[in-house]
Amino acid sequence: MDAALLDLLRSVDTPTVCNAIEVAQGKRGFNDFTRGTMQCSAPGQAMVGYARTARIQAVTPPSEAPEVIKARRMAYYKYMAEGPRPAVAAVQDMDVPNAIGAYWGEVNTNIHKAFGLAGALTDGVMRDLGDLPDGFPVVAGSIGPSHGFVHVLDFDIEVEICGMSVAPGALIHADRHGGVVIPDDIVPRLAEAIAQLFASEKIVFEAVKDKRISFAEFETAWAAFEASRT
C-alpha cells in the first residue's frame, strides 16, 4: 500500500470504505464487516493496517503453569512488535458474550502504540478511556472497569470479531462504526472507487443539502445519481 492510499484511507470513514468496495466490485453483497454496535475510544479517528491477530480470555484464571503463560505473553508481544506496517491488533475475546477483562487499557494501548501499531479492534473490553494515548484508537465490543484474569491464549491465527473473520495479515479499516476487511484484489482500485463514490454522492448532496426542492427536482438529481453509478 502506497503512502497516498494510506493517507486517503485514514481520512475516510469505514462506511465509505464498505461502499467503495462495492463500487470496485461492481455489485452489492460484500459482507466482510463487523455486526452490532461497537464502542470507540476516539470517535473521530480511523485505523488502517494489516491484522496482527490473537485470542484472549479473562473470566477464569489460566490453567497452565505461570511460566507457560508468561512465555506466551512475551511471544505475543514479540509478534505484535514485528510484521508489516501499518498494522492493527485484531484480538478476539473468547469470553464473549460474557467478556469482563479489559485487555485494552492505558498500559496495553501505550505498549502497542510504541510497537508502531495503528490501533486495536476487538470484540472484548476496553477501559481507562481518559488515559488512552492519542493516535491509537480502540474499537471494542464493550467498556468495563476490570481486567479480570486476562491472558493470551494464542496468536497469529484466524479470529472472529463481531461476526467478521480476520486472517493474519488481512487489511483492516475500522472506526466508530465498526470494522471491515478490505479484499486484496480491491486494493489497487480502491482510490479510484472512493473518488467515483464521492463524485456520485456529490450529485445528490448538491441537489438537496440546505435546500428545499420539489419531487421533480429530486427525480432529476436521482436519475443523474443512478446514471453515475452504472
FIKOLGU-505282 format. One record per residue (C-alpha): residue number from 1; x, y, z. Coordinates in steps of 0.02 Angstrom, whole numbers, plus 50000, padded with zeros to 5 digits. Layout:
BEGIN
(atom NUM, (X, Y, Z))
...
// end
This chain:
BEGIN
(atom 1, (50000, 50000, 50000))
(atom 2, (50075, 50166, 49947))
(atom 3, (50078, 50321, 50056))
(atom 4, (49943, 50411, 49957))
(atom 5, (49818, 50269, 49977))
(atom 6, (49859, 50253, 50162))
(atom 7, (49828, 50439, 50189))
(atom 8, (49665, 50426, 50092))
(atom 9, (49603, 50279, 50195))
(atom 10, (49647, 50367, 50357))
(atom 11, (49543, 50516, 50301))
(atom 12, (49381, 50423, 50264))
(atom 13, (49261, 50328, 50375))
(atom 14, (49226, 50142, 50372))
(atom 15, (49055, 50157, 50287))
(atom 16, (49142, 50246, 50144))
(atom 17, (49264, 50101, 50128))
(atom 18, (49121, 49974, 50128))
(atom 19, (49032, 50072, 49990))
(atom 20, (49192, 50092, 49891))
(atom 21, (49223, 49905, 49895))
(atom 22, (49052, 49879, 49815))
(atom 23, (49093, 50012, 49685))
(atom 24, (49256, 49923, 49644))
(atom 25, (49168, 49753, 49637))
(atom 26, (49026, 49824, 49532))
(atom 27, (48892, 49744, 49640))
(atom 28, (48812, 49742, 49811))
(atom 29, (48826, 49600, 49935))
(atom 30, (49000, 49623, 50008))
(atom 31, (48982, 49570, 50190))
(atom 32, (49154, 49554, 50270))
(atom 33, (49119, 49680, 50409))
(atom 34, (49075, 49680, 50594))
(atom 35, (48898, 49662, 50658))
(atom 36, (48815, 49753, 50801))
(atom 37, (48856, 49913, 50893))
(atom 38, (49037, 49936, 50945))
(atom 39, (49120, 50063, 51060))
(atom 40, (49259, 50180, 51002))
(atom 41, (49386, 50267, 51112))
(atom 42, (49420, 50403, 50983))
(atom 43, (49263, 50432, 50878))
(atom 44, (49348, 50549, 50755))
(atom 45, (49489, 50431, 50710))
(atom 46, (49502, 50285, 50589))
(atom 47, (49632, 50147, 50597))
(atom 48, (49706, 50062, 50445))
(atom 49, (49827, 49917, 50445))
(atom 50, (49870, 49735, 50421))
(atom 51, (49798, 49623, 50555))
(atom 52, (49906, 49554, 50695))
(atom 53, (49787, 49428, 50772))
(atom 54, (49766, 49348, 50942))
(atom 55, (49639, 49273, 51061))
(atom 56, (49620, 49311, 51247))
(atom 57, (49517, 49254, 51397))
(atom 58, (49484, 49332, 51567))
(atom 59, (49334, 49263, 51661))
(atom 60, (49430, 49116, 51736))
(atom 61, (49614, 49104, 51784))
(atom 62, (49730, 49015, 51662))
(atom 63, (49751, 48830, 51698))
(atom 64, (49928, 48818, 51629))
(atom 65, (50085, 48846, 51731))
(atom 66, (50133, 49029, 51763))
(atom 67, (50295, 49011, 51666))
(atom 68, (50197, 48950, 51514))
(atom 69, (50079, 49099, 51523))
(atom 70, (50224, 49221, 51543))
(atom 71, (50321, 49146, 51397))
(atom 72, (50167, 49155, 51285))
(atom 73, (50136, 49335, 51337))
(atom 74, (50312, 49386, 51286))
(atom 75, (50298, 49287, 51123))
(atom 76, (50136, 49380, 51090))
(atom 77, (50218, 49549, 51119))
(atom 78, (50362, 49500, 51004))
(atom 79, (50236, 49452, 50870))
(atom 80, (50145, 49618, 50890))
(atom 81, (50309, 49714, 50878))
(atom 82, (50353, 49631, 50713))
(atom 83, (50271, 49612, 50543))
(atom 84, (50220, 49734, 50407))
(atom 85, (50165, 49909, 50446))
(atom 86, (50041, 49991, 50458))
(atom 87, (49966, 49860, 50574))
(atom 88, (49810, 49840, 50680))
(atom 89, (49792, 49724, 50830))
(atom 90, (49639, 49614, 50798))
(atom 91, (49602, 49522, 50961))
(atom 92, (49457, 49404, 50992))
(atom 93, (49393, 49385, 51170))
(atom 94, (49339, 49204, 51198))
(atom 95, (49228, 49256, 51344))
(atom 96, (49105, 49348, 51230))
(atom 97, (48958, 49372, 51261))
(atom 98, (49011, 49374, 51444))
(atom 99, (49176, 49465, 51424))
(atom 100, (49238, 49557, 51579))
(atom 101, (49425, 49577, 51553))
(atom 102, (49478, 49748, 51488))
(atom 103, (49637, 49699, 51395))
(atom 104, (49641, 49869, 51311))
(atom 105, (49679, 49997, 51446))
(atom 106, (49813, 50128, 51474))
(atom 107, (49957, 50003, 51487))
(atom 108, (49924, 49893, 51335))
(atom 109, (49874, 50034, 51220))
(atom 110, (50036, 50126, 51255))
(atom 111, (50137, 49967, 51230))
(atom 112, (50055, 49927, 51064))
(atom 113, (50069, 50106, 51005))
(atom 114, (50255, 50101, 51045))
(atom 115, (50268, 49946, 50936))
(atom 116, (50203, 50051, 50791))
(atom 117, (50026, 49982, 50781))
(atom 118, (49888, 50098, 50720))
(atom 119, (49752, 50040, 50841))
(atom 120, (49656, 49891, 50909))
(atom 121, (49497, 49805, 50851))
(atom 122, (49417, 49684, 50974))
(atom 123, (49251, 49610, 51024))
(atom 124, (49312, 49619, 51203))
(atom 125, (49325, 49755, 51333))
(atom 126, (49419, 49921, 51347))
(atom 127, (49442, 50040, 51493))
(atom 128, (49543, 50193, 51552))
(atom 129, (49453, 50299, 51424))
(atom 130, (49525, 50463, 51488))
(atom 131, (49703, 50397, 51487))
(atom 132, (49722, 50308, 51320))
(atom 133, (49859, 50379, 51207))
(atom 134, (49818, 50495, 51063))
(atom 135, (49836, 50416, 50893))
(atom 136, (49790, 50240, 50949))
(atom 137, (49602, 50215, 50933))
(atom 138, (49521, 50062, 51008))
(atom 139, (49360, 49992, 50935))
(atom 140, (49290, 49868, 51059))
(atom 141, (49136, 49765, 51098))
(atom 142, (49110, 49846, 51268))
(atom 143, (49179, 49956, 51407))
(atom 144, (49215, 49893, 51582))
(atom 145, (49319, 49930, 51737))
(atom 146, (49415, 49767, 51770))
(atom 147, (49548, 49664, 51683))
(atom 148, (49491, 49503, 51768))
(atom 149, (49611, 49359, 51738))
(atom 150, (49651, 49417, 51562))
(atom 151, (49783, 49314, 51473))
(atom 152, (49834, 49273, 51295))
(atom 153, (49775, 49104, 51230))
(atom 154, (49860, 49106, 51060))
(atom 155, (49906, 49222, 50917))
(atom 156, (49941, 49230, 50730))
(atom 157, (49782, 49132, 50693))
(atom 158, (49617, 49174, 50610))
(atom 159, (49498, 49260, 50731))
(atom 160, (49317, 49314, 50729))
(atom 161, (49270, 49487, 50791))
(atom 162, (49085, 49532, 50799))
(atom 163, (49043, 49413, 50657))
(atom 164, (49192, 49464, 50548))
(atom 165, (49328, 49337, 50510))
(atom 166, (49503, 49410, 50513))
(atom 167, (49653, 49314, 50449))
(atom 168, (49829, 49365, 50499))
(atom 169, (49888, 49499, 50377))
(atom 170, (49713, 49548, 50320))
(atom 171, (49695, 49734, 50280))
(atom 172, (49577, 49813, 50407))
(atom 173, (49489, 49981, 50412))
(atom 174, (49395, 50022, 50572))
(atom 175, (49317, 50171, 50661))
(atom 176, (49168, 50210, 50772))
(atom 177, (49053, 50116, 50651))
(atom 178, (49149, 49952, 50667))
(atom 179, (49274, 49865, 50556))
(atom 180, (49291, 49797, 50380))
(atom 181, (49417, 49682, 50295))
(atom 182, (49470, 49752, 50127))
(atom 183, (49491, 49615, 49994))
(atom 184, (49667, 49606, 49925))
(atom 185, (49609, 49616, 49744))
(atom 186, (49517, 49779, 49779))
(atom 187, (49667, 49875, 49846))
(atom 188, (49737, 49931, 49676))
(atom 189, (49566, 50002, 49629))
(atom 190, (49515, 50072, 49797))
(atom 191, (49569, 50253, 49774))
(atom 192, (49479, 50262, 49607))
(atom 193, (49324, 50182, 49684))
(atom 194, (49321, 50309, 49826))
(atom 195, (49337, 50452, 49702))
(atom 196, (49194, 50381, 49598))
(atom 197, (49088, 50360, 49755))
(atom 198, (49117, 50540, 49809))
(atom 199, (49078, 50604, 49634))
(atom 200, (48912, 50512, 49626))
(atom 201, (48860, 50564, 49803))
(atom 202, (48902, 50744, 49762))
(atom 203, (48762, 50746, 49634))
(atom 204, (48634, 50711, 49770))
(atom 205, (48713, 50822, 49901))
(atom 206, (48720, 50973, 49785))
(atom 207, (48537, 50948, 49747))
(atom 208, (48470, 50928, 49924))
(atom 209, (48588, 50993, 50059))
(atom 210, (48521, 51150, 50143))
(atom 211, (48387, 51167, 50009))
(atom 212, (48200, 51144, 49987))
(atom 213, (48167, 51055, 49823))
(atom 214, (48019, 50983, 49731))
(atom 215, (47997, 50800, 49692))
(atom 216, (48028, 50837, 49508))
(atom 217, (48196, 50916, 49551))
(atom 218, (48239, 50768, 49660))
(atom 219, (48189, 50646, 49523))
(atom 220, (48308, 50732, 49401))
(atom 221, (48451, 50730, 49527))
(atom 222, (48419, 50549, 49572))
(atom 223, (48420, 50496, 49390))
(atom 224, (48589, 50580, 49369))
(atom 225, (48649, 50495, 49528))
(atom 226, (48593, 50324, 49466))
(atom 227, (48674, 50353, 49297))
(atom 228, (48839, 50398, 49379))
(atom 229, (48844, 50232, 49471))
(atom 230, (48823, 50121, 49318))
// end
